[in-house]
Amino acid sequence: MACTRLFPSNGAITTAMHIELQNVSKSFGHKHALKKFDLNVPPSTIVALLGENGAGKSTLLRILAGVSVPDSGLVRYDGRRFDRENMELRQRLHFTPDMPLLFPDQSVARNIATFAALYKKPTAGREDFLAHWLEDMGAAALMRRKAGVLSRGQLWKAGLGCVAAIEPELWLVDEPFASGMDALGMAAFRRLARHLADTGGTVIYTTQMVEMAADFSDHVCVVREGEQVLWESSAETRRRIAEDPDAAENILRGTPTPP
């Protein structure tokens, strides 16, 4: 079944967001998390930010989300400089950190309703879809439970329910493949991400796993010591892995395809 049939529209994605970073730098004390980082992400795509521990991937997501402010450089959305106070723009994107941030004293159902209201996305006529969506990933029993008592994997599933309700134009996701979700949850993440990209949105997620990035993305961006060292199509990454037993290590180091 096609993703667009699984997700009845709430009118969320009306334009395709173009994302640009120019010379973005960020330091924490003497640690340079990002160094004059450039990035140009076309709309309607899934990008895997690939890198070792401490490469700067999570810092990059936080800057894109407006959670962290760069020391220098520019972040542009649709050609406009990103202003964290621009709530209209902030409502077009959603950031899921490595531990989803939900309201701990609210039930999962209330969290979904609250996020939909915050993002001004209608849920009328989509209640049955959202219920089936949660049931499909084994989370229907969580609807009445408070978010604060959920396990890590359950919390991620609840977070996916919130994202399905708001359908952001830009979804920034930190380490979804290390989320602790079971196979149902991971399948749900893949369907949701693919749906957003197929309907004009953009998904950028982080991972340390080369094969996972190659298997689930349109483009692979390798971050190493705060710099972008490789950008290639996931098809090219898969080809390299199939042909070279050392390809995964070389890709993680940012080694380009030999001429």
VOPAGU-2260 file (C-alpha; in pm, 1 decimal, decimal comma):
REM VOPAGU-2260
SITE   aa  ch    i         X         Y         Z
SITE  MET   A    0       0,0       0,0       0,0
SITE  ALA   A    1     137,9     342,4     -93,9
SITE  CYS   A    2     241,9     575,2     186,5
SITE  THR   A    3       9,8     850,5      68,2
SITE  ARG   A    4    -285,9     618,6     122,8
SITE  LEU   A    5    -166,7     533,1     472,0
SITE  PHE   A    6    -150,7     900,4     571,6
SITE  PRO   A    7    -463,8    1107,3     502,1
SITE  SER   A    8    -352,0    1465,6     456,2
SITE  ASN   A    9    -396,0    1730,6     723,1
SITE  GLY   A   10    -280,6    1998,4     483,7
SITE  ALA   A   11      56,0    2024,2     654,4
SITE  ILE   A   12     298,0    2023,6     360,0
SITE  THR   A   13     208,8    2299,7     116,7
SITE  THR   A   14     559,0    2396,6       0,9
SITE  ALA   A   15     889,6    2219,7     -38,5
SITE  MET   A   16    1148,0    2357,7     204,5
SITE  HIS   A   17    1497,6    2430,0      77,5
SITE  ILE   A   18    1768,9    2416,2     347,3
SITE  GLU   A   19    2107,2    2589,4     331,4
SITE  LEU   A   20    2395,5    2622,6     577,4
SITE  GLN   A   21    2691,8    2846,2     499,7
SITE  ASN   A   22    3012,8    2848,1     705,6
SITE  VAL   A   23    2833,0    2740,9    1022,7
SITE  SER   A   24    3064,4    2703,0    1323,1
SITE  LYS   A   25    2988,1    2607,2    1682,2
SITE  SER   A   26    3222,7    2555,2    1976,5
SITE  PHE   A   27    3173,1    2439,3    2332,4
SITE  GLY   A   28    3467,3    2577,0    2524,2
SITE  HIS   A   29    3775,9    2459,3    2339,9
SITE  LYS   A   30    3583,0    2189,9    2154,1
SITE  HIS   A   31    3496,2    2277,7    1794,0
SITE  ALA   A   32    3172,4    2088,2    1728,1
SITE  LEU   A   33    3123,2    2235,5    1378,7
SITE  LYS   A   34    3381,5    2407,3    1159,7
SITE  LYS   A   35    3257,4    2629,9     876,3
SITE  PHE   A   36    2998,7    2368,7     786,7
SITE  ASP   A   37    2824,7    2398,2     449,7
SITE  LEU   A   38    2511,0    2207,6     356,1
SITE  ASN   A   39    2258,2    2235,1      75,4
SITE  VAL   A   40    1961,2    2001,6     108,9
SITE  PRO   A   41    1706,1    1974,5    -172,2
SITE  PRO   A   42    1340,8    1930,6     -75,7
SITE  SER   A   43    1149,7    1603,3     -85,2
SITE  THR   A   44    1441,1    1395,0      35,3
SITE  ILE   A   45    1571,9    1183,6     323,6
SITE  VAL   A   46    1926,7    1264,8     432,1
SITE  ALA   A   47    2131,6    1041,4     661,0
SITE  LEU   A   48    2388,4    1238,4     862,6
SITE  LEU   A   49    2655,1     977,3     912,0
SITE  GLY   A   50    2950,3    1004,3    1145,8
SITE  GLU   A   51    3146,0     870,9    1439,3
SITE  ASN   A   52    3074,5     957,3    1802,7
SITE  GLY   A   53    3138,2    1326,9    1861,7
SITE  ALA   A   54    3151,0    1411,6    1491,0
SITE  GLY   A   55    2906,9    1703,3    1533,8
SITE  LYS   A   56    2590,5    1541,8    1397,4
SITE  SER   A   57    2364,1    1618,6    1693,8
SITE  THR   A   58    2496,1    1973,9    1718,3
SITE  LEU   A   59    2407,8    2023,7    1354,2
SITE  LEU   A   60    2051,1    1902,5    1413,1
SITE  ARG   A   61    2010,2    2132,8    1713,5
SITE  ILE   A   62    2123,6    2431,3    1509,3
SITE  LEU   A   63    1883,5    2342,8    1228,5
SITE  ALA   A   64    1604,0    2315,7    1485,9
SITE  GLY   A   65    1687,4    2645,5    1652,3
SITE  VAL   A   66    1767,0    2474,9    1982,4
SITE  SER   A   67    2129,8    2587,2    1957,7
SITE  VAL   A   68    2266,7    2908,3    1806,3
SITE  PRO   A   69    2574,8    2892,5    1581,9
SITE  ASP   A   70    2876,2    3104,3    1672,9
SITE  SER   A   71    2903,5    3213,3    1311,9
SITE  GLY   A   72    2760,2    3136,5     971,3
SITE  LEU   A   73    2412,3    3137,6     822,0
SITE  VAL   A   74    2116,1    2900,3     827,7
SITE  ARG   A   75    1858,5    2969,1     558,5
SITE  TYR   A   76    1518,8    2817,6     495,8
SITE  ASP   A   77    1369,7    2895,7     156,3
SITE  GLY   A   78    1634,9    3163,0     109,7
SITE  ARG   A   79    1547,4    3342,2     435,5
SITE  ARG   A   80    1780,5    3362,7     731,7
SITE  PHE   A   81    1655,9    3139,7    1013,3
SITE  ASP   A   82    1512,3    3342,0    1299,8
SITE  ARG   A   83    1433,1    3135,9    1611,0
SITE  GLU   A   84    1161,7    3387,6    1703,4
SITE  ASN   A   85     977,6    3327,5    1376,1
SITE  MET   A   86     704,5    3097,1    1504,4
SITE  GLU   A   87     549,7    3052,4    1161,7
SITE  LEU   A   88     876,7    2900,3    1043,7
SITE  ARG   A   89     927,2    2701,0    1364,6
SITE  GLN   A   90     585,4    2540,9    1311,8
SITE  ARG   A   91     706,6    2404,5     977,9
SITE  LEU   A   92     975,6    2190,9    1140,1
SITE  HIS   A   93     998,9    1938,4    1421,4
SITE  PHE   A   94    1299,7    1806,6    1611,9
SITE  THR   A   95    1300,7    1462,5    1772,8
SITE  PRO   A   96    1610,5    1436,9    1997,6
SITE  ASP   A   97    1763,2    1105,3    2098,4
SITE  MET   A   98    1505,2    1095,9    2379,3
SITE  PRO   A   99    1175,4    1243,3    2251,2
SITE  LEU   A  100    1050,2    1537,9    2455,4
SITE  LEU   A  101     687,9    1483,1    2554,2
SITE  PHE   A  102     480,7    1622,1    2839,6
SITE  PRO   A  103     547,8    1359,2    3109,7
SITE  ASP   A  104     229,7    1420,5    3310,7
SITE  GLN   A  105       5,1    1392,4    3006,5
SITE  SER   A  106    -121,8    1074,7    2847,2
SITE  VAL   A  107       3,2     978,0    2503,2
SITE  ALA   A  108    -335,3    1071,6    2357,2
SITE  ARG   A  109    -320,1    1413,5    2524,1
SITE  ASN   A  110      36,2    1463,0    2402,4
SITE  ILE   A  111     -70,1    1397,6    2044,2
SITE  ALA   A  112    -359,5    1642,6    2078,5
SITE  THR   A  113    -134,2    1901,3    2242,2
SITE  PHE   A  114     130,5    1880,4    1969,3
SITE  ALA   A  115    -135,7    1908,5    1699,2
SITE  ALA   A  116    -272,7    2220,3    1869,5
SITE  LEU   A  117      74,5    2374,9    1912,9
SITE  TYR   A  118     147,9    2321,7    1546,2
SITE  LYS   A  119    -203,5    2433,6    1447,0
SITE  LYS   A  120    -269,0    2113,4    1257,7
SITE  PRO   A  121    -627,2    1985,8    1247,3
SITE  THR   A  122    -698,6    1635,8    1370,8
SITE  ALA   A  123   -1069,5    1638,6    1287,2
SITE  GLY   A  124   -1143,6    1351,1    1051,9
SITE  ARG   A  125    -805,7    1188,3    1122,9
SITE  GLU   A  126    -882,5    1034,2    1461,8
SITE  ASP   A  127    -940,4     686,5    1319,6
SITE  PHE   A  128    -620,1     708,5    1117,1
SITE  LEU   A  129    -412,8     808,6    1419,6
SITE  ALA   A  130    -567,2     529,1    1627,2
SITE  HIS   A  131    -491,9     272,7    1354,6
SITE  TRP   A  132    -142,5     415,7    1313,0
SITE  LEU   A  133     -64,9     362,4    1681,4
SITE  GLU   A  134    -223,9      17,6    1674,9
SITE  ASP   A  135     -19,3     -78,0    1369,5
SITE  MET   A  136     307,0     -10,6    1554,6
SITE  GLY   A  137     189,9    -179,6    1872,3
SITE  ALA   A  138     130,4     140,6    2067,8
SITE  ALA   A  139    -249,0     151,2    2098,0
SITE  ALA   A  140    -231,4      32,3    2460,1
SITE  LEU   A  141     -14,5     333,2    2543,8
SITE  MET   A  142    -279,0     593,4    2459,6
SITE  ARG   A  143    -404,7     632,6    2817,1
SITE  ARG   A  144     -64,2     598,3    2983,9
SITE  LYS   A  145     133,8     902,4    3092,2
SITE  ALA   A  146     444,6     968,8    2885,9
SITE  GLY   A  147     658,4     992,5    3197,9
SITE  VAL   A  148     620,4     621,5    3278,2
SITE  LEU   A  149     702,9     486,5    2932,3
SITE  SER   A  150    1015,9     295,5    2839,8
SITE  ARG   A  151    1256,8     447,0    2588,0
SITE  GLY   A  152    1114,6     246,6    2296,2
SITE  GLN   A  153     755,9     324,1    2399,0
SITE  LEU   A  154     838,1     692,6    2428,6
SITE  TRP   A  155     974,1     690,6    2074,8
SITE  LYS   A  156     654,5     529,1    1948,2
SITE  ALA   A  157     450,6     796,0    2124,2
SITE  GLY   A  158     674,6    1057,4    1963,1
SITE  LEU   A  159     608,5     906,9    1620,4
SITE  GLY   A  160     237,7     944,7    1690,1
SITE  CYS   A  161     290,6    1316,3    1751,4
SITE  VAL   A  162     490,6    1354,3    1429,2
SITE  ALA   A  163     222,6    1167,7    1231,5
SITE  ALA   A  164     -34,5    1414,7    1365,8
SITE  ILE   A  165     159,4    1728,1    1268,9
SITE  GLU   A  166     334,2    1613,0     947,0
SITE  PRO   A  167     619,6    1869,3     957,1
SITE  GLU   A  168     780,0    1998,4     640,7
SITE  LEU   A  169    1119,4    1936,6     798,3
SITE  TRP   A  170    1171,2    1650,7    1042,5
SITE  LEU   A  171    1503,5    1640,2    1226,0
SITE  VAL   A  172    1562,1    1307,1    1400,9
SITE  ASP   A  173    1854,5    1215,9    1627,5
SITE  GLU   A  174    1959,7     848,5    1620,6
SITE  PRO   A  175    1625,3     681,0    1537,3
SITE  PHE   A  176    1799,2     347,8    1475,1
SITE  ALA   A  177    1932,2     353,4    1830,4
SITE  SER   A  178    1592,5     438,2    1977,6
SITE  GLY   A  179    1517,7     103,5    2141,3
SITE  MET   A  180    1202,7      59,8    1932,6
SITE  ASP   A  181    1105,8    -288,9    1822,9
SITE  ALA   A  182    1059,3    -395,2    1460,7
SITE  LEU   A  183     705,0    -252,8    1449,3
SITE  GLY   A  184     826,3      84,6    1566,2
SITE  MET   A  185    1117,2      93,6    1324,8
SITE  ALA   A  186     891,4       0,5    1034,9
SITE  ALA   A  187     657,8     281,7    1140,5
SITE  PHE   A  188     946,9     528,7    1147,0
SITE  ARG   A  189    1049,1     430,3     795,6
SITE  ARG   A  190     693,4     461,8     661,7
SITE  LEU   A  191     644,3     801,8     821,7
SITE  ALA   A  192     978,2     939,5     700,7
SITE  ARG   A  193     918,5     811,2     347,9
SITE  HIS   A  194     569,2     958,0     346,3
SITE  LEU   A  195     694,1    1302,0     447,4
SITE  ALA   A  196     962,9    1299,9     176,9
SITE  ASP   A  197     723,6    1168,3     -87,9
SITE  THR   A  198     476,6    1449,7     -16,8
SITE  GLY   A  199     725,2    1736,2     -34,0
SITE  GLY   A  200     890,1    1730,7     307,0
SITE  THR   A  201    1247,8    1671,7     415,5
SITE  VAL   A  202    1381,2    1429,4     675,7
SITE  ILE   A  203    1732,6    1457,9     818,9
SITE  TYR   A  204    1842,3    1195,2    1068,9
SITE  THR   A  205    2168,9    1096,7    1234,7
SITE  THR   A  206    2329,2     754,9    1255,7
SITE  GLN   A  207    2667,1     590,1    1306,7
SITE  MET   A  208    2576,9     286,9    1096,3
SITE  VAL   A  209    2695,0     305,6     735,6
SITE  GLU   A  210    2481,1      18,3     608,5
SITE  MET   A  211    2169,7     164,1     771,0
SITE  ALA   A  212    2233,2     503,7     613,9
SITE  ALA   A  213    2282,4     342,7     273,6
SITE  ASP   A  214    1968,2     133,4     309,5
SITE  PHE   A  215    1737,8     412,3     421,7
SITE  SER   A  216    1807,0     754,4     272,2
SITE  ASP   A  217    1823,8     937,4     -56,4
SITE  HIS   A  218    2152,9    1108,8      24,8
SITE  VAL   A  219    2433,2    1032,9     267,8
SITE  CYS   A  220    2620,7    1321,6     428,7
SITE  VAL   A  221    2931,0    1222,6     625,7
SITE  VAL   A  222    3032,9    1448,6     914,9
SITE  ARG   A  223    3385,0    1413,8    1053,3
SITE  GLU   A  224    3538,1    1633,1    1323,5
SITE  GLY   A  225    3277,2    1902,4    1264,6
SITE  GLU   A  226    3311,6    1920,1     888,1
SITE  GLN   A  227    3121,3    1780,3     592,7
SITE  VAL   A  228    3364,8    1542,4     423,6
SITE  LEU   A  229    3133,4    1353,5     188,0
SITE  TRP   A  230    2798,0    1397,3      16,7
SITE  GLU   A  231    2672,1    1127,8    -216,4
SITE  SER   A  232    2356,0     946,4    -318,7
SITE  SER   A  233    2257,6     644,7    -114,9
SITE  ALA   A  234    2263,4     444,0    -439,3
SITE  GLU   A  235    2634,0     525,0    -472,9
SITE  THR   A  236    2692,3     430,2    -107,9
SITE  ARG   A  237    2518,4      95,5    -159,8
SITE  ARG   A  238    2724,1      27,9    -473,1
SITE  ARG   A  239    3047,7      96,0    -288,2
SITE  ILE   A  240    2949,8    -135,0      -1,4
SITE  ALA   A  241    2859,7    -413,7    -244,4
SITE  GLU   A  242    3189,6    -386,5    -432,7
SITE  ASP   A  243    3441,0    -318,8    -154,9
SITE  PRO   A  244    3463,3    -499,1     182,5
SITE  ASP   A  245    3637,1    -193,6     329,3
SITE  ALA   A  246    3386,5      55,6     191,4
SITE  ALA   A  247    3195,1     113,3     516,9
SITE  GLU   A  248    3510,9     222,7     698,4
SITE  ASN   A  249    3621,9     440,9     408,1
SITE  ILE   A  250    3280,5     605,5     383,7
SITE  LEU   A  251    3275,7     683,2     756,4
SITE  ARG   A  252    3612,8     851,3     709,6
SITE  GLY   A  253    3475,4    1052,7     421,3
SITE  THR   A  254    3686,8     891,7     150,0
SITE  PRO   A  255    3527,0     966,0    -187,9
SITE  THR   A  256    3476,3     715,4    -464,4
SITE  PRO   A  257    3806,4     651,8    -644,6
SITE  PRO   A  258    3813,8     801,5    -996,2
